[in-house]
């Protein structure tokens, strides 16, 4: 049910004292701090909105790889969300990895109860998971959550394998090809990231099945990143929640992600983590260039 109006108080704090929008973010806890709820919290706050995190499970992972995942049951996910939704109005839902078809069903039901609230869904690379679990998860996502999704976000290779499994053309699918496939399930907008371009560039494109709304080109970072997709989708959700028009929100979210990656750091022995608080660090005259913060890798993965 929609949030009821708050009781009248004489409190000095009011709606103008804090962030300009609230994002309910469904995601898994990531103890490495690379993605999951950590990415959501920092990215959403960094671009000026308030995060309302709903934990869907926990990863057992380090900065190199995911070793296991332990989902919460759907009742726990539903209770977390419904109780706070009865207190705080939410402007956007953001959905990351939720771990089970049952949790997807619970989130889809919640979203349908708040059908006027936009939903930003991010599909990460699931190749670390068991194949049978991947199939069940993607099938449930197609059937249950895509019809509720306003903006689908994902890497070009991930979305292509998922939404266009029978693609037989010699040319790679375009962003609009992927958007058409997503639209068949009801998704009006798709943000396709990491589209390969010549000369070490990549393109990120927001489109509908019939048009490209915006497209941004960035130089490829020669490093393996963990948490980039969650960072981008969370920032996009926060900007939409703050009232920014979709194309402008996409451009701003991509620019924010690029700055996060440029300032990326390697806290352990594995991949590079986006620095979502790059703007908060004091500048020094002898500050190292961003590239010196991590070793160069022959691969560039922005998941």
C-alpha positions as CSV (number, residue, x, y, z in Angstrom):
1,X,0.0,0.0,0.0
2,X,1.3,3.6,-0.6
3,X,3.0,5.4,2.2
4,X,0.6,7.2,4.5
5,X,1.3,10.9,5.2
6,X,3.6,11.6,8.2
7,X,2.1,13.0,11.3
8,X,2.3,16.8,11.7
9,X,5.1,17.9,14.0
10,X,6.9,21.0,15.1
11,X,10.2,19.5,14.1
12,X,12.7,21.9,12.6
13,X,13.6,19.3,9.9
14,X,11.5,19.1,6.8
15,X,11.5,17.7,3.3
16,X,13.9,20.4,2.1
17,X,16.7,19.5,4.5
18,X,18.0,16.3,2.9
19,X,18.4,14.4,-0.4
20,X,16.0,15.2,-3.2
21,X,14.7,11.6,-3.7
22,X,14.6,8.1,-2.3
23,X,15.7,5.0,-4.0
24,X,14.7,1.5,-2.7
25,X,17.6,-0.7,-3.8
26,X,17.2,-4.5,-3.9
27,X,20.6,-6.1,-3.9
28,X,22.9,-8.6,-2.3
29,X,25.5,-7.8,0.4
30,X,29.0,-7.9,-1.0
31,X,31.7,-8.2,1.7
32,X,34.4,-7.0,-0.7
33,X,32.7,-3.6,-0.9
34,X,32.9,-3.8,-4.7
35,X,29.3,-4.2,-5.7
36,X,25.9,-5.1,-4.3
37,X,24.5,-2.9,-1.5
38,X,27.9,-1.2,-0.9
39,X,27.9,0.1,-4.5
40,X,24.2,1.2,-4.2
41,X,24.6,3.1,-1.0
42,X,27.7,5.1,-2.0
43,X,26.6,5.8,-5.5
44,X,23.1,6.8,-4.6
45,X,24.3,9.1,-1.8
46,X,27.1,10.5,-4.0
47,X,24.7,11.9,-6.6
48,X,22.3,13.3,-4.1
49,X,19.5,10.8,-3.3
50,X,18.7,8.7,-0.2
51,X,19.3,5.0,-0.4
52,X,16.8,2.5,1.2
53,X,18.7,-0.8,0.8
54,X,16.8,-4.1,0.9
55,X,19.2,-7.0,1.3
56,X,18.3,-10.0,-0.9
57,X,21.2,-12.3,0.2
58,X,24.9,-12.4,0.8
59,X,27.9,-13.2,-1.4
60,X,30.9,-15.2,-0.3
61,X,33.4,-13.4,-2.4
62,X,36.7,-11.6,-2.6
63,X,37.9,-8.9,-5.0
64,X,38.7,-11.6,-7.6
65,X,35.7,-13.8,-7.8
66,X,32.4,-14.9,-6.3
67,X,32.7,-18.2,-4.5
68,X,29.1,-18.7,-3.3
69,X,25.8,-17.0,-2.7
70,X,23.3,-17.4,0.1
71,X,19.8,-15.9,-0.7
72,X,17.4,-14.7,1.8
73,X,13.9,-16.1,1.5
74,X,11.2,-14.1,-0.2
75,X,9.3,-13.3,3.0
76,X,12.4,-11.6,4.5
77,X,12.8,-9.5,1.4
78,X,9.1,-8.6,1.3
79,X,9.0,-7.6,5.0
80,X,12.1,-5.4,4.7
81,X,10.5,-3.5,1.8
82,X,6.9,-3.3,2.8
83,X,7.6,-2.0,6.3
84,X,9.7,1.0,5.2
85,X,7.4,1.7,2.2
86,X,4.6,2.3,4.6
87,X,6.7,5.0,6.2
88,X,8.8,6.6,3.4
89,X,7.7,7.5,-0.1
90,X,10.0,6.1,-2.8
91,X,10.7,7.7,-6.1
92,X,12.5,4.8,-7.8
93,X,13.1,1.1,-7.4
94,X,16.6,-0.2,-8.3
95,X,17.1,-4.0,-8.7
96,X,20.5,-5.6,-8.7
97,X,21.2,-9.3,-8.1
98,X,18.4,-10.8,-5.9
99,X,19.5,-14.5,-5.9
100,X,16.4,-16.5,-6.6
101,X,13.2,-16.7,-8.7
102,X,11.2,-16.4,-5.5
103,X,12.8,-13.1,-4.7
104,X,12.2,-11.8,-8.2
105,X,8.5,-12.7,-7.8
106,X,8.3,-10.9,-4.5
107,X,9.9,-7.8,-5.9
108,X,7.7,-7.9,-9.0
109,X,4.6,-8.1,-6.7
110,X,5.9,-5.1,-4.7
111,X,6.6,-3.1,-7.9
112,X,3.1,-3.8,-9.3
113,X,1.6,-2.4,-6.1
114,X,3.5,0.8,-6.8
115,X,3.1,0.9,-10.5
116,X,3.7,4.6,-10.8
117,X,7.3,4.2,-9.4
118,X,9.9,3.7,-12.1
119,X,12.1,0.6,-11.8
120,X,15.7,0.4,-12.9
121,X,17.0,-3.2,-13.3
122,X,20.6,-4.1,-13.7
123,X,21.6,-7.6,-15.0
124,X,25.1,-8.5,-13.9
125,X,27.3,-11.2,-15.4
126,X,26.2,-14.5,-13.9
127,X,28.8,-16.8,-15.4
128,X,30.2,-17.6,-11.9
129,X,26.9,-19.3,-11.0
130,X,25.7,-22.9,-11.7
131,X,24.1,-23.1,-15.2
132,X,20.8,-24.5,-14.0
133,X,20.4,-21.7,-11.5
134,X,21.2,-19.1,-14.2
135,X,18.5,-20.5,-16.5
136,X,15.9,-20.5,-13.8
137,X,16.9,-16.9,-12.7
138,X,16.8,-15.5,-16.2
139,X,13.5,-17.2,-17.1
140,X,11.9,-15.7,-13.9
141,X,13.5,-12.3,-14.7
142,X,11.9,-12.4,-18.2
143,X,8.5,-13.4,-17.0
144,X,8.2,-11.5,-13.8
145,X,10.5,-8.5,-13.6
146,X,11.1,-7.3,-17.2
147,X,7.3,-6.4,-17.6
148,X,7.8,-4.1,-14.5
149,X,11.1,-2.6,-15.7
150,X,11.3,1.0,-16.9
151,X,15.1,1.0,-17.7
152,X,17.1,-2.1,-18.2
153,X,20.9,-1.7,-17.7
154,X,23.6,-4.2,-18.7
155,X,26.8,-4.8,-20.5
156,X,26.5,-5.5,-24.3
157,X,27.8,-9.0,-24.1
158,X,25.7,-10.0,-21.0
159,X,22.5,-8.6,-22.5
160,X,23.2,-10.1,-25.9
161,X,23.7,-13.6,-24.6
162,X,20.6,-13.3,-22.4
163,X,18.1,-11.6,-24.7
164,X,19.4,-12.7,-28.1
165,X,20.5,-16.3,-27.5
166,X,19.7,-17.4,-31.1
167,X,21.5,-14.4,-32.8
168,X,23.0,-15.8,-36.0
169,X,24.2,-12.8,-37.9
170,X,27.9,-12.2,-38.4
171,X,27.5,-8.7,-37.2
172,X,27.3,-8.0,-33.5
173,X,23.8,-7.0,-32.1
174,X,23.3,-3.2,-31.9
175,X,22.0,-1.5,-28.9
176,X,18.6,-1.2,-30.7
177,X,18.6,-4.9,-31.4
178,X,18.9,-5.5,-27.7
179,X,16.3,-2.9,-26.9
180,X,13.9,-4.6,-29.3
181,X,14.4,-7.9,-27.5
182,X,13.9,-6.3,-24.1
183,X,10.8,-4.5,-25.4
184,X,9.2,-7.8,-26.3
185,X,8.9,-8.3,-22.6
186,X,7.7,-4.8,-21.9
187,X,10.8,-2.8,-21.3
188,X,10.5,0.7,-22.8
189,X,14.2,1.8,-22.3
190,X,17.5,-0.1,-22.4
191,X,20.9,1.2,-21.5
192,X,23.6,-0.9,-23.2
193,X,27.1,-0.4,-21.9
194,X,30.5,-1.5,-23.1
195,X,29.8,-1.7,-26.8
196,X,33.2,-2.3,-28.4
197,X,34.5,0.4,-30.8
198,X,37.8,0.7,-32.7
199,X,40.9,2.2,-31.2
200,X,40.3,1.3,-27.6
201,X,37.0,3.0,-27.1
202,X,33.6,1.8,-25.9
203,X,30.1,3.2,-26.4
204,X,27.2,3.3,-24.0
205,X,23.8,3.8,-25.5
206,X,20.3,4.5,-24.1
207,X,17.7,3.5,-26.6
208,X,14.2,2.4,-27.4
209,X,13.4,-0.2,-30.1
210,X,13.0,2.7,-32.5
211,X,15.4,5.4,-31.5
212,X,18.7,6.2,-29.8
213,X,18.1,8.7,-27.0
214,X,21.7,9.3,-26.1
215,X,25.1,7.7,-26.7
216,X,28.4,8.4,-24.9
217,X,31.8,7.3,-26.0
218,X,34.6,6.7,-23.5
219,X,38.2,5.5,-23.8
220,X,38.7,2.0,-22.5
221,X,40.4,1.5,-19.2
222,X,42.9,-1.3,-19.3
223,X,41.9,-2.8,-16.0
224,X,39.4,-5.4,-14.7
225,X,36.8,-3.7,-12.6
226,X,34.3,-5.1,-10.2
227,X,31.1,-3.2,-9.3
228,X,30.9,-0.8,-12.2
229,X,27.4,-2.0,-13.3
230,X,25.9,-1.6,-9.9
231,X,27.5,1.8,-9.6
232,X,26.1,3.0,-12.9
233,X,22.6,1.7,-12.4
234,X,22.4,3.0,-8.8
235,X,23.6,6.5,-9.9
236,X,21.0,6.4,-12.7
237,X,18.2,5.5,-10.3
238,X,19.2,8.2,-7.9
239,X,19.3,10.9,-10.6
240,X,15.9,9.8,-11.9
241,X,14.6,9.9,-8.3
242,X,15.9,13.5,-8.0
243,X,13.8,14.6,-11.0
244,X,16.4,14.5,-13.8
245,X,15.1,13.7,-17.2
246,X,16.1,10.2,-18.4
247,X,18.6,11.1,-21.2
248,X,20.3,13.7,-19.0
249,X,20.3,11.3,-16.0
250,X,22.0,8.7,-18.2
251,X,24.7,11.1,-19.4
252,X,25.3,12.3,-15.8
253,X,25.4,8.7,-14.5
254,X,27.9,7.6,-17.2
255,X,30.1,10.6,-16.4
256,X,30.0,9.8,-12.7
257,X,30.9,6.2,-13.4
258,X,33.8,7.3,-15.6
259,X,35.2,9.4,-12.8
260,X,34.8,6.5,-10.4
261,X,36.7,4.2,-12.7
262,X,39.4,6.8,-13.3
263,X,40.0,7.0,-9.6
264,X,39.7,3.2,-9.1
265,X,41.8,1.4,-6.5
266,X,42.8,-2.1,-5.7
267,X,42.3,-2.8,-2.0
268,X,43.3,-6.5,-2.2
269,X,45.0,-8.9,-4.6
270,X,42.1,-9.0,-7.1
271,X,40.2,-6.6,-9.3
272,X,40.0,-2.8,-9.2
273,X,37.0,-1.2,-7.4
274,X,35.4,2.0,-8.6
275,X,36.1,4.9,-6.1
276,X,32.5,6.1,-5.7
277,X,33.7,8.8,-3.2
278,X,36.4,10.2,-5.5
279,X,35.0,13.7,-5.0
280,X,35.4,13.6,-1.2
281,X,39.1,13.0,-1.1
282,X,41.4,16.0,-0.4
283,X,43.5,17.0,-3.4
284,X,47.3,17.2,-3.0
285,X,49.9,18.8,-5.3
286,X,51.7,15.5,-5.7
287,X,48.6,13.3,-6.1
288,X,49.3,10.3,-8.3
289,X,47.6,10.0,-11.6
290,X,44.5,7.7,-11.6
291,X,46.4,5.1,-13.7
292,X,49.0,4.7,-11.0
293,X,46.3,3.6,-8.5
294,X,46.2,0.1,-10.0
295,X,48.2,-2.3,-12.2
296,X,47.4,-2.5,-15.8
297,X,45.6,-5.6,-17.1
298,X,45.1,-6.8,-20.6
299,X,41.3,-7.0,-20.1
300,X,38.7,-4.3,-19.5
301,X,35.6,-5.6,-17.7
302,X,33.1,-3.1,-16.4
303,X,30.7,-5.3,-14.5
